[in-house]
Amino acid sequence: MNPCYQFDLFTPEQRQRFFNARYILTPQMDRMRYGLSGEVIECQGVT
């Protein structure tokens, strides 16, 4: 795995939650992002 530059903004617990959860792609997507429906994860240092 090659982590992106935001990888360190997530705690190990939040990363574990993300990688173990199931997500569904939503219609809210564009060329910059995918919309995901599923378990919420928290990012450090971002308000």
ModelCIF file with pLDDT and N, C-alpha, C, O atoms, coordinates in Angstrom:
data_MODEL
#
_entry.id   MODEL 
#
_entity.id                         1 
_entity.type                       polymer 
_entity.pdbx_number_of_molecules   1 
#
_entity_poly.entity_id                      1 
_entity_poly.type                           'polypeptide(L)' 
_entity_poly.nstd_linkage                   no 
_entity_poly.nstd_monomer                   no 
_entity_poly.pdbx_seq_one_letter_code       MNPCYQFDLFTPEQRQRFFNARYILTPQMDRMRYGLSGEVIECQGVT 
_entity_poly.pdbx_seq_one_letter_code_can   MNPCYQFDLFTPEQRQRFFNARYILTPQMDRMRYGLSGEVIECQGVT 
_entity_poly.pdbx_strand_id                 A 
#
loop_
_entity_poly_seq.entity_id 
_entity_poly_seq.num 
_entity_poly_seq.mon_id 
_entity_poly_seq.hetero 
1 1  MET n 
1 2  ASN n 
1 3  PRO n 
1 4  CYS n 
1 5  TYR n 
1 6  GLN n 
1 7  PHE n 
1 8  ASP n 
1 9  LEU n 
1 10 PHE n 
1 11 THR n 
1 12 PRO n 
1 13 GLU n 
1 14 GLN n 
1 15 ARG n 
1 16 GLN n 
1 17 ARG n 
1 18 PHE n 
1 19 PHE n 
1 20 ASN n 
1 21 ALA n 
1 22 ARG n 
1 23 TYR n 
1 24 ILE n 
1 25 LEU n 
1 26 THR n 
1 27 PRO n 
1 28 GLN n 
1 29 MET n 
1 30 ASP n 
1 31 ARG n 
1 32 MET n 
1 33 ARG n 
1 34 TYR n 
1 35 GLY n 
1 36 LEU n 
1 37 SER n 
1 38 GLY n 
1 39 GLU n 
1 40 VAL n 
1 41 ILE n 
1 42 GLU n 
1 43 CYS n 
1 44 GLN n 
1 45 GLY n 
1 46 VAL n 
1 47 THR n 
#
_struct_asym.id          A 
_struct_asym.entity_id   1 
#
loop_
_ma_qa_metric.id 
_ma_qa_metric.mode 
_ma_qa_metric.name 
_ma_qa_metric.software_group_id 
_ma_qa_metric.type 
1 global pLDDT . pLDDT 
2 local  pLDDT . pLDDT 
#
_ma_qa_metric_global.metric_id      1 
_ma_qa_metric_global.metric_value   88.68 
_ma_qa_metric_global.model_id       1 
_ma_qa_metric_global.ordinal_id     1 
#
loop_
_ma_qa_metric_local.label_asym_id 
_ma_qa_metric_local.label_comp_id 
_ma_qa_metric_local.label_seq_id 
_ma_qa_metric_local.metric_id 
_ma_qa_metric_local.metric_value 
_ma_qa_metric_local.model_id 
_ma_qa_metric_local.ordinal_id 
A MET 1  2 69.00 1 1  
A ASN 2  2 78.00 1 2  
A PRO 3  2 80.00 1 3  
A CYS 4  2 84.00 1 4  
A TYR 5  2 85.00 1 5  
A GLN 6  2 87.00 1 6  
A PHE 7  2 89.00 1 7  
A ASP 8  2 90.00 1 8  
A LEU 9  2 92.00 1 9  
A PHE 10 2 92.00 1 10 
A THR 11 2 93.00 1 11 
A PRO 12 2 93.00 1 12 
A GLU 13 2 95.00 1 13 
A GLN 14 2 94.00 1 14 
A ARG 15 2 93.00 1 15 
A GLN 16 2 94.00 1 16 
A ARG 17 2 94.00 1 17 
A PHE 18 2 92.00 1 18 
A PHE 19 2 92.00 1 19 
A ASN 20 2 95.00 1 20 
A ALA 21 2 95.00 1 21 
A ARG 22 2 96.00 1 22 
A TYR 23 2 95.00 1 23 
A ILE 24 2 95.00 1 24 
A LEU 25 2 94.00 1 25 
A THR 26 2 93.00 1 26 
A PRO 27 2 92.00 1 27 
A GLN 28 2 91.00 1 28 
A MET 29 2 85.00 1 29 
A ASP 30 2 89.00 1 30 
A ARG 31 2 89.00 1 31 
A MET 32 2 88.00 1 32 
A ARG 33 2 86.00 1 33 
A TYR 34 2 89.00 1 34 
A GLY 35 2 91.00 1 35 
A LEU 36 2 92.00 1 36 
A SER 37 2 95.00 1 37 
A GLY 38 2 94.00 1 38 
A GLU 39 2 93.00 1 39 
A VAL 40 2 93.00 1 40 
A ILE 41 2 92.00 1 41 
A GLU 42 2 91.00 1 42 
A CYS 43 2 90.00 1 43 
A GLN 44 2 86.00 1 44 
A GLY 45 2 70.00 1 45 
A VAL 46 2 66.00 1 46 
A THR 47 2 57.00 1 47 
#
loop_
_atom_site.group_PDB 
_atom_site.id 
_atom_site.type_symbol 
_atom_site.label_atom_id 
_atom_site.label_alt_id 
_atom_site.label_comp_id 
_atom_site.label_asym_id 
_atom_site.label_entity_id 
_atom_site.label_seq_id 
_atom_site.pdbx_PDB_ins_code 
_atom_site.Cartn_x 
_atom_site.Cartn_y 
_atom_site.Cartn_z 
_atom_site.occupancy 
_atom_site.B_iso_or_equiv 
_atom_site.pdbx_formal_charge 
_atom_site.auth_seq_id 
_atom_site.auth_comp_id 
_atom_site.auth_asym_id 
_atom_site.auth_atom_id 
_atom_site.pdbx_PDB_model_num 
ATOM 1   N N  . MET A 1 1  ? 0.845   -1.171 0.000   1.00 69.00 ? 1  MET A N  1 
ATOM 2   C CA . MET A 1 1  ? 0.000   0.000  0.000   1.00 69.00 ? 1  MET A CA 1 
ATOM 3   C C  . MET A 1 1  ? 0.891   1.235  0.000   1.00 69.00 ? 1  MET A C  1 
ATOM 4   O O  . MET A 1 1  ? 1.867   1.307  0.747   1.00 69.00 ? 1  MET A O  1 
ATOM 5   N N  . ASN A 1 2  ? 0.554   2.197  -0.834  1.00 78.00 ? 2  ASN A N  1 
ATOM 6   C CA . ASN A 1 2  ? 1.229   3.487  -0.851  1.00 78.00 ? 2  ASN A CA 1 
ATOM 7   C C  . ASN A 1 2  ? 0.281   4.529  -0.289  1.00 78.00 ? 2  ASN A C  1 
ATOM 8   O O  . ASN A 1 2  ? -0.619  4.985  -0.995  1.00 78.00 ? 2  ASN A O  1 
ATOM 9   N N  . PRO A 1 3  ? 0.465   4.918  0.976   1.00 80.00 ? 3  PRO A N  1 
ATOM 10  C CA . PRO A 1 3  ? -0.470  5.864  1.578   1.00 80.00 ? 3  PRO A CA 1 
ATOM 11  C C  . PRO A 1 3  ? -0.369  7.245  0.924   1.00 80.00 ? 3  PRO A C  1 
ATOM 12  O O  . PRO A 1 3  ? 0.697   7.661  0.471   1.00 80.00 ? 3  PRO A O  1 
ATOM 13  N N  . CYS A 1 4  ? -1.498  7.933  0.889   1.00 84.00 ? 4  CYS A N  1 
ATOM 14  C CA . CYS A 1 4  ? -1.528  9.295  0.358   1.00 84.00 ? 4  CYS A CA 1 
ATOM 15  C C  . CYS A 1 4  ? -0.988  10.271 1.400   1.00 84.00 ? 4  CYS A C  1 
ATOM 16  O O  . CYS A 1 4  ? -0.693  9.890  2.532   1.00 84.00 ? 4  CYS A O  1 
ATOM 17  N N  . TYR A 1 5  ? -0.863  11.525 1.003   1.00 85.00 ? 5  TYR A N  1 
ATOM 18  C CA . TYR A 1 5  ? -0.296  12.524 1.909   1.00 85.00 ? 5  TYR A CA 1 
ATOM 19  C C  . TYR A 1 5  ? -1.186  12.801 3.118   1.00 85.00 ? 5  TYR A C  1 
ATOM 20  O O  . TYR A 1 5  ? -0.698  13.364 4.097   1.00 85.00 ? 5  TYR A O  1 
ATOM 21  N N  . GLN A 1 6  ? -2.461  12.435 3.098   1.00 87.00 ? 6  GLN A N  1 
ATOM 22  C CA . GLN A 1 6  ? -3.346  12.642 4.244   1.00 87.00 ? 6  GLN A CA 1 
ATOM 23  C C  . GLN A 1 6  ? -3.323  11.472 5.234   1.00 87.00 ? 6  GLN A C  1 
ATOM 24  O O  . GLN A 1 6  ? -3.970  11.544 6.280   1.00 87.00 ? 6  GLN A O  1 
ATOM 25  N N  . PHE A 1 7  ? -2.604  10.419 4.929   1.00 89.00 ? 7  PHE A N  1 
ATOM 26  C CA . PHE A 1 7  ? -2.609  9.200  5.744   1.00 89.00 ? 7  PHE A CA 1 
ATOM 27  C C  . PHE A 1 7  ? -2.330  9.484  7.219   1.00 89.00 ? 7  PHE A C  1 
ATOM 28  O O  . PHE A 1 7  ? -2.982  8.915  8.095   1.00 89.00 ? 7  PHE A O  1 
ATOM 29  N N  . ASP A 1 8  ? -1.370  10.358 7.494   1.00 90.00 ? 8  ASP A N  1 
ATOM 30  C CA . ASP A 1 8  ? -0.988  10.643 8.878   1.00 90.00 ? 8  ASP A CA 1 
ATOM 31  C C  . ASP A 1 8  ? -2.006  11.493 9.630   1.00 90.00 ? 8  ASP A C  1 
ATOM 32  O O  . ASP A 1 8  ? -1.872  11.678 10.840  1.00 90.00 ? 8  ASP A O  1 
ATOM 33  N N  . LEU A 1 9  ? -3.016  12.013 8.944   1.00 92.00 ? 9  LEU A N  1 
ATOM 34  C CA . LEU A 1 9  ? -4.060  12.786 9.621   1.00 92.00 ? 9  LEU A CA 1 
ATOM 35  C C  . LEU A 1 9  ? -5.071  11.889 10.331  1.00 92.00 ? 9  LEU A C  1 
ATOM 36  O O  . LEU A 1 9  ? -5.911  12.372 11.090  1.00 92.00 ? 9  LEU A O  1 
ATOM 37  N N  . PHE A 1 10 ? -4.986  10.578 10.081  1.00 92.00 ? 10 PHE A N  1 
ATOM 38  C CA . PHE A 1 10 ? -5.910  9.632  10.704  1.00 92.00 ? 10 PHE A CA 1 
ATOM 39  C C  . PHE A 1 10 ? -5.163  8.787  11.725  1.00 92.00 ? 10 PHE A C  1 
ATOM 40  O O  . PHE A 1 10 ? -4.057  8.314  11.465  1.00 92.00 ? 10 PHE A O  1 
ATOM 41  N N  . THR A 1 11 ? -5.775  8.604  12.885  1.00 93.00 ? 11 THR A N  1 
ATOM 42  C CA . THR A 1 11 ? -5.164  7.776  13.921  1.00 93.00 ? 11 THR A CA 1 
ATOM 43  C C  . THR A 1 11 ? -5.155  6.322  13.452  1.00 93.00 ? 11 THR A C  1 
ATOM 44  O O  . THR A 1 11 ? -5.919  5.956  12.559  1.00 93.00 ? 11 THR A O  1 
ATOM 45  N N  . PRO A 1 12 ? -4.303  5.499  14.042  1.00 93.00 ? 12 PRO A N  1 
ATOM 46  C CA . PRO A 1 12 ? -4.326  4.075  13.692  1.00 93.00 ? 12 PRO A CA 1 
ATOM 47  C C  . PRO A 1 12 ? -5.709  3.448  13.884  1.00 93.00 ? 12 PRO A C  1 
ATOM 48  O O  . PRO A 1 12 ? -6.108  2.578  13.111  1.00 93.00 ? 12 PRO A O  1 
ATOM 49  N N  . GLU A 1 13 ? -6.441  3.888  14.913  1.00 95.00 ? 13 GLU A N  1 
ATOM 50  C CA . GLU A 1 13 ? -7.780  3.348  15.144  1.00 95.00 ? 13 GLU A CA 1 
ATOM 51  C C  . GLU A 1 13 ? -8.736  3.716  14.015  1.00 95.00 ? 13 GLU A C  1 
ATOM 52  O O  . GLU A 1 13 ? -9.540  2.888  13.588  1.00 95.00 ? 13 GLU A O  1 
ATOM 53  N N  . GLN A 1 14 ? -8.653  4.954  13.530  1.00 94.00 ? 14 GLN A N  1 
ATOM 54  C CA . GLN A 1 14 ? -9.528  5.394  12.445  1.00 94.00 ? 14 GLN A CA 1 
ATOM 55  C C  . GLN A 1 14 ? -9.171  4.689  11.136  1.00 94.00 ? 14 GLN A C  1 
ATOM 56  O O  . GLN A 1 14 ? -10.056 4.338  10.357  1.00 94.00 ? 14 GLN A O  1 
ATOM 57  N N  . ARG A 1 15 ? -7.888  4.486  10.899  1.00 93.00 ? 15 ARG A N  1 
ATOM 58  C CA . ARG A 1 15 ? -7.458  3.738  9.706   1.00 93.00 ? 15 ARG A CA 1 
ATOM 59  C C  . ARG A 1 15 ? -7.999  2.317  9.759   1.00 93.00 ? 15 ARG A C  1 
ATOM 60  O O  . ARG A 1 15 ? -8.499  1.802  8.759   1.00 93.00 ? 15 ARG A O  1 
ATOM 61  N N  . GLN A 1 16 ? -7.901  1.686  10.916  1.00 94.00 ? 16 GLN A N  1 
ATOM 62  C CA . GLN A 1 16 ? -8.411  0.319  11.101  1.00 94.00 ? 16 GLN A CA 1 
ATOM 63  C C  . GLN A 1 16 ? -9.911  0.280  10.842  1.00 94.00 ? 16 GLN A C  1 
ATOM 64  O O  . GLN A 1 16 ? -10.413 -0.620 10.169  1.00 94.00 ? 16 GLN A O  1 
ATOM 65  N N  . ARG A 1 17 ? -10.620 1.266  11.383  1.00 94.00 ? 17 ARG A N  1 
ATOM 66  C CA . ARG A 1 17 ? -12.073 1.344  11.177  1.00 94.00 ? 17 ARG A CA 1 
ATOM 67  C C  . ARG A 1 17 ? -12.388 1.459  9.684   1.00 94.00 ? 17 ARG A C  1 
ATOM 68  O O  . ARG A 1 17 ? -13.282 0.779  9.182   1.00 94.00 ? 17 ARG A O  1 
ATOM 69  N N  . PHE A 1 18 ? -11.649 2.323  8.976   1.00 92.00 ? 18 PHE A N  1 
ATOM 70  C CA . PHE A 1 18 ? -11.884 2.514  7.546   1.00 92.00 ? 18 PHE A CA 1 
ATOM 71  C C  . PHE A 1 18 ? -11.629 1.229  6.759   1.00 92.00 ? 18 PHE A C  1 
ATOM 72  O O  . PHE A 1 18 ? -12.458 0.826  5.944   1.00 92.00 ? 18 PHE A O  1 
ATOM 73  N N  . PHE A 1 19 ? -10.498 0.593  6.996   1.00 92.00 ? 19 PHE A N  1 
ATOM 74  C CA . PHE A 1 19 ? -10.135 -0.582 6.212   1.00 92.00 ? 19 PHE A CA 1 
ATOM 75  C C  . PHE A 1 19 ? -10.982 -1.814 6.535   1.00 92.00 ? 19 PHE A C  1 
ATOM 76  O O  . PHE A 1 19 ? -11.035 -2.746 5.733   1.00 92.00 ? 19 PHE A O  1 
ATOM 77  N N  . ASN A 1 20 ? -11.641 -1.834 7.686   1.00 95.00 ? 20 ASN A N  1 
ATOM 78  C CA . ASN A 1 20 ? -12.467 -2.979 8.055   1.00 95.00 ? 20 ASN A CA 1 
ATOM 79  C C  . ASN A 1 20 ? -13.957 -2.771 7.797   1.00 95.00 ? 20 ASN A C  1 
ATOM 80  O O  . ASN A 1 20 ? -14.744 -3.706 7.945   1.00 95.00 ? 20 ASN A O  1 
ATOM 81  N N  . ALA A 1 21 ? -14.350 -1.561 7.416   1.00 95.00 ? 21 ALA A N  1 
ATOM 82  C CA . ALA A 1 21 ? -15.770 -1.262 7.192   1.00 95.00 ? 21 ALA A CA 1 
ATOM 83  C C  . ALA A 1 21 ? -16.139 -1.468 5.726   1.00 95.00 ? 21 ALA A C  1 
ATOM 84  O O  . ALA A 1 21 ? -15.271 -1.544 4.856   1.00 95.00 ? 21 ALA A O  1 
ATOM 85  N N  . ARG A 1 22 ? -17.424 -1.557 5.475   1.00 96.00 ? 22 ARG A N  1 
ATOM 86  C CA . ARG A 1 22 ? -17.940 -1.635 4.103   1.00 96.00 ? 22 ARG A CA 1 
ATOM 87  C C  . ARG A 1 22 ? -18.518 -0.276 3.741   1.00 96.00 ? 22 ARG A C  1 
ATOM 88  O O  . ARG A 1 22 ? -19.203 0.357  4.545   1.00 96.00 ? 22 ARG A O  1 
ATOM 89  N N  . TYR A 1 23 ? -18.235 0.159  2.533   1.00 95.00 ? 23 TYR A N  1 
ATOM 90  C CA . TYR A 1 23 ? -18.738 1.433  2.037   1.00 95.00 ? 23 TYR A CA 1 
ATOM 91  C C  . TYR A 1 23 ? -19.413 1.223  0.690   1.00 95.00 ? 23 TYR A C  1 
ATOM 92  O O  . TYR A 1 23 ? -19.062 0.317  -0.065  1.00 95.00 ? 23 TYR A O  1 
ATOM 93  N N  . ILE A 1 24 ? -20.380 2.072  0.407   1.00 95.00 ? 24 ILE A N  1 
ATOM 94  C CA . ILE A 1 24 ? -21.096 2.053  -0.864  1.00 95.00 ? 24 ILE A CA 1 
ATOM 95  C C  . ILE A 1 24 ? -20.839 3.382  -1.559  1.00 95.00 ? 24 ILE A C  1 
ATOM 96  O O  . ILE A 1 24 ? -20.928 4.440  -0.937  1.00 95.00 ? 24 ILE A O  1 
ATOM 97  N N  . LEU A 1 25 ? -20.518 3.328  -2.861  1.00 94.00 ? 25 LEU A N  1 
ATOM 98  C CA . LEU A 1 25 ? -20.357 4.556  -3.633  1.00 94.00 ? 25 LEU A CA 1 
ATOM 99  C C  . LEU A 1 25 ? -21.708 5.222  -3.809  1.00 94.00 ? 25 LEU A C  1 
ATOM 100 O O  . LEU A 1 25 ? -22.698 4.565  -4.131  1.00 94.00 ? 25 LEU A O  1 
ATOM 101 N N  . THR A 1 26 ? -21.746 6.537  -3.593  1.00 93.00 ? 26 THR A N  1 
ATOM 102 C CA . THR A 1 26 ? -22.975 7.305  -3.770  1.00 93.00 ? 26 THR A CA 1 
ATOM 103 C C  . THR A 1 26 ? -22.887 8.128  -5.048  1.00 93.00 ? 26 THR A C  1 
ATOM 104 O O  . THR A 1 26 ? -21.809 8.236  -5.632  1.00 93.00 ? 26 THR A O  1 
ATOM 105 N N  . PRO A 1 27 ? -23.991 8.709  -5.495  1.00 92.00 ? 27 PRO A N  1 
ATOM 106 C CA . PRO A 1 27 ? -23.956 9.556  -6.686  1.00 92.00 ? 27 PRO A CA 1 
ATOM 107 C C  . PRO A 1 27 ? -23.153 10.849 -6.490  1.00 92.00 ? 27 PRO A C  1 
ATOM 108 O O  . PRO A 1 27 ? -22.829 11.516 -7.473  1.00 92.00 ? 27 PRO A O  1 
ATOM 109 N N  . GLN A 1 28 ? -22.827 11.215 -5.256  1.00 91.00 ? 28 GLN A N  1 
ATOM 110 C CA . GLN A 1 28 ? -22.076 12.437 -4.995  1.00 91.00 ? 28 GLN A CA 1 
ATOM 111 C C  . GLN A 1 28 ? -20.589 12.208 -5.263  1.00 91.00 ? 28 GLN A C  1 
ATOM 112 O O  . GLN A 1 28 ? -19.798 12.049 -4.333  1.00 91.00 ? 28 GLN A O  1 
ATOM 113 N N  . MET A 1 29 ? -20.222 12.194 -6.535  1.00 85.00 ? 29 MET A N  1 
ATOM 114 C CA . MET A 1 29 ? -18.822 12.031 -6.893  1.00 85.00 ? 29 MET A CA 1 
ATOM 115 C C  . MET A 1 29 ? -18.515 12.923 -8.085  1.00 85.00 ? 29 MET A C  1 
ATOM 116 O O  . MET A 1 29 ? -19.403 13.284 -8.857  1.00 85.00 ? 29 MET A O  1 
ATOM 117 N N  . ASP A 1 30 ? -17.255 13.267 -8.218  1.00 89.00 ? 30 ASP A N  1 
ATOM 118 C CA . ASP A 1 30 ? -16.792 14.065 -9.344  1.00 89.00 ? 30 ASP A CA 1 
ATOM 119 C C  . ASP A 1 30 ? -15.351 13.676 -9.645  1.00 89.00 ? 30 ASP A C  1 
ATOM 120 O O  . ASP A 1 30 ? -14.876 12.660 -9.137  1.00 89.00 ? 30 ASP A O  1 
ATOM 121 N N  . ARG A 1 31 ? -14.647 14.451 -10.450 1.00 89.00 ? 31 ARG A N  1 
ATOM 122 C CA . ARG A 1 31 ? -13.287 14.079 -10.843 1.00 89.00 ? 31 ARG A CA 1 
ATOM 123 C C  . ARG A 1 31 ? -12.283 14.140 -9.695  1.00 89.00 ? 31 ARG A C  1 
ATOM 124 O O  . ARG A 1 31 ? -11.165 13.644 -9.835  1.00 89.00 ? 31 ARG A O  1 
ATOM 125 N N  . MET A 1 32 ? -12.660 14.738 -8.558  1.00 88.00 ? 32 MET A N  1 
ATOM 126 C CA . MET A 1 32 ? -11.750 14.893 -7.427  1.00 88.00 ? 32 MET A CA 1 
ATOM 127 C C  . MET A 1 32 ? -12.045 13.947 -6.259  1.00 88.00 ? 32 MET A C  1 
ATOM 128 O O  . MET A 1 32 ? -11.192 13.766 -5.389  1.00 88.00 ? 32 MET A O  1 
ATOM 129 N N  . ARG A 1 33 ? -13.216 13.352 -6.225  1.00 86.00 ? 33 ARG A N  1 
ATOM 130 C CA . ARG A 1 33 ? -13.562 12.531 -5.060  1.00 86.00 ? 33 ARG A CA 1 
ATOM 131 C C  . ARG A 1 33 ? -14.670 11.547 -5.383  1.00 86.00 ? 33 ARG A C  1 
ATOM 132 O O  . ARG A 1 33 ? -15.399 11.686 -6.365  1.00 86.00 ? 33 ARG A O  1 
ATOM 133 N N  . TYR A 1 34 ? -14.766 10.551 -4.523  1.00 89.00 ? 34 TYR A N  1 
ATOM 134 C CA . TYR A 1 34 ? -15.878 9.607  -4.526  1.00 89.00 ? 34 TYR A CA 1 
ATOM 135 C C  . TYR A 1 34 ? -16.712 9.875  -3.293  1.00 89.00 ? 34 TYR A C  1 
ATOM 136 O O  . TYR A 1 34 ? -16.169 10.147 -2.223  1.00 89.00 ? 34 TYR A O  1 
ATOM 137 N N  . GLY A 1 35 ? -18.015 9.802  -3.426  1.00 91.00 ? 35 GLY A N  1 
ATOM 138 C CA . GLY A 1 35 ? -18.901 9.877  -2.274  1.00 91.00 ? 35 GLY A CA 1 
ATOM 139 C C  . GLY A 1 35 ? -19.081 8.481  -1.706  1.00 91.00 ? 35 GLY A C  1 
ATOM 140 O O  . GLY A 1 35 ? -19.379 7.539  -2.441  1.00 91.00 ? 35 GLY A O  1 
ATOM 141 N N  . LEU A 1 36 ? -18.901 8.347  -0.404  1.00 92.00 ? 36 LEU A N  1 
ATOM 142 C CA . LEU A 1 36 ? -19.048 7.041  0.241   1.00 92.00 ? 36 LEU A CA 1 
ATOM 143 C C  . LEU A 1 36 ? -20.138 7.109  1.295   1.00 92.00 ? 36 LEU A C  1 
ATOM 144 O O  . LEU A 1 36 ? -20.271 8.100  2.012   1.00 92.00 ? 36 LEU A O  1 
ATOM 145 N N  . SER A 1 37 ? -20.905 6.054  1.375   1.00 95.00 ? 37 SER A N  1 
ATOM 146 C CA . SER A 1 37 ? -21.899 5.896  2.419   1.00 95.00 ? 37 SER A CA 1 
ATOM 147 C C  . SER A 1 37 ? -21.435 4.735  3.289   1.00 95.00 ? 37 SER A C  1 
ATOM 148 O O  . SER A 1 37 ? -21.163 3.642  2.791   1.00 95.00 ? 37 SER A O  1 
ATOM 149 N N  . GLY A 1 38 ? -21.348 4.983  4.600   1.00 94.00 ? 38 GLY A N  1 
ATOM 150 C CA . GLY A 1 38 ? -20.910 3.935  5.509   1.00 94.00 ? 38 GLY A CA 1 
ATOM 151 C C  . GLY A 1 38 ? -20.444 4.526  6.829   1.00 94.00 ? 38 GLY A C  1 
ATOM 152 O O  . GLY A 1 38 ? -20.787 5.658  7.170   1.00 94.00 ? 38 GLY A O  1 
ATOM 153 N N  . GLU A 1 39 ? -19.671 3.763  7.557   1.00 93.00 ? 39 GLU A N  1 
ATOM 154 C CA . GLU A 1 39 ? -19.195 4.175  8.869   1.00 93.00 ? 39 GLU A CA 1 
ATOM 155 C C  . GLU A 1 39 ? -18.333 5.436  8.774   1.00 93.00 ? 39 GLU A C  1 
ATOM 156 O O  . GLU A 1 39 ? -17.451 5.537  7.921   1.00 93.00 ? 39 GLU A O  1 
ATOM 157 N N  . VAL A 1 40 ? -18.603 6.388  9.661   1.00 93.00 ? 40 VAL A N  1 
ATOM 158 C CA . VAL A 1 40 ? -17.887 7.660  9.664   1.00 93.00 ? 40 VAL A CA 1 
ATOM 159 C C  . VAL A 1 40 ? -16.551 7.488  10.366  1.00 93.00 ? 40 VAL A C  1 
ATOM 160 O O  . VAL A 1 40 ? -16.460 6.817  11.394  1.00 93.00 ? 40 VAL A O  1 
ATOM 161 N N  . ILE A 1 41 ? -15.502 8.108  9.798   1.00 92.00 ? 41 ILE A N  1 
ATOM 162 C CA . ILE A 1 41 ? -14.197 8.138  10.452  1.00 92.00 ? 41 ILE A CA 1 
ATOM 163 C C  . ILE A 1 41 ? -13.834 9.587  10.726  1.00 92.00 ? 41 ILE A C  1 
ATOM 164 O O  . ILE A 1 41 ? -14.293 10.489 10.025  1.00 92.00 ? 41 ILE A O  1 
ATOM 165 N N  . GLU A 1 42 ? -13.020 9.811  11.730  1.00 91.00 ? 42 GLU A N  1 
ATOM 166 C CA . GLU A 1 42 ? -12.615 11.157 12.145  1.00 91.00 ? 42 GLU A CA 1 
ATOM 167 C C  . GLU A 1 42 ? -11.201 11.452 11.687  1.00 91.00 ? 42 GLU A C  1 
ATOM 168 O O  . GLU A 1 42 ? -10.322 10.591 11.733  1.00 91.00 ? 42 GLU A O  1 
ATOM 169 N N  . CYS A 1 43 ? -10.999 12.683 11.246  1.00 90.00 ? 43 CYS A N  1 
ATOM 170 C CA . CYS A 1 43 ? -9.687  13.152 10.799  1.00 90.00 ? 43 CYS A CA 1 
ATOM 171 C C  . CYS A 1 43 ? -9.134  14.127 11.832  1.00 90.00 ? 43 CYS A C  1 
ATOM 172 O O  . CYS A 1 43 ? -9.866  14.989 12.317  1.00 90.00 ? 43 CYS A O  1 
ATOM 173 N N  . GLN A 1 44 ? -7.864  14.005 12.171  1.00 86.00 ? 44 GLN A N  1 
ATOM 174 C CA . GLN A 1 44 ? -7.229  14.894 13.149  1.00 86.00 ? 44 GLN A CA 1 
ATOM 175 C C  . GLN A 1 44 ? -6.864  16.226 12.487  1.00 86.00 ? 44 GLN A C  1 
ATOM 176 O O  . GLN A 1 44 ? -6.494  16.256 11.313  1.00 86.00 ? 44 GLN A O  1 
ATOM 177 N N  . GLY A 1 45 ? -6.969  17.314 13.232  1.00 70.00 ? 45 GLY A N  1 
ATOM 178 C CA . GLY A 1 45 ? -6.467  18.598 12.779  1.00 70.00 ? 45 GLY A CA 1 
ATOM 179 C C  . GLY A 1 45 ? -7.252  19.269 11.682  1.00 70.00 ? 45 GLY A C  1 
ATOM 180 O O  . GLY A 1 45 ? -6.800  20.278 11.141  1.00 70.00 ? 45 GLY A O  1 
ATOM 181 N N  . VAL A 1 46 ? -8.407  18.749 11.334  1.00 66.00 ? 46 VAL A N  1 
ATOM 182 C CA . VAL A 1 46 ? -9.220  19.365 10.288  1.00 66.00 ? 46 VAL A CA 1 
ATOM 183 C C  . VAL A 1 46 ? -10.569 19.710 10.891  1.00 66.00 ? 46 VAL A C  1 
ATOM 184 O O  . VAL A 1 46 ? -11.225 18.861 11.493  1.00 66.00 ? 46 VAL A O  1 
ATOM 185 N N  . THR A 1 47 ? -10.982 20.967 10.725  1.00 57.00 ? 47 THR A N  1 
ATOM 186 C CA . THR A 1 47 ? -12.283 21.381 11.274  1.00 57.00 ? 47 THR A CA 1 
ATOM 187 C C  . THR A 1 47 ? -13.253 21.699 10.173  1.00 57.00 ? 47 THR A C  1 
ATOM 188 O O  . THR A 1 47 ? -14.397 22.064 10.444  1.00 57.00 ? 47 THR A O  1 
#
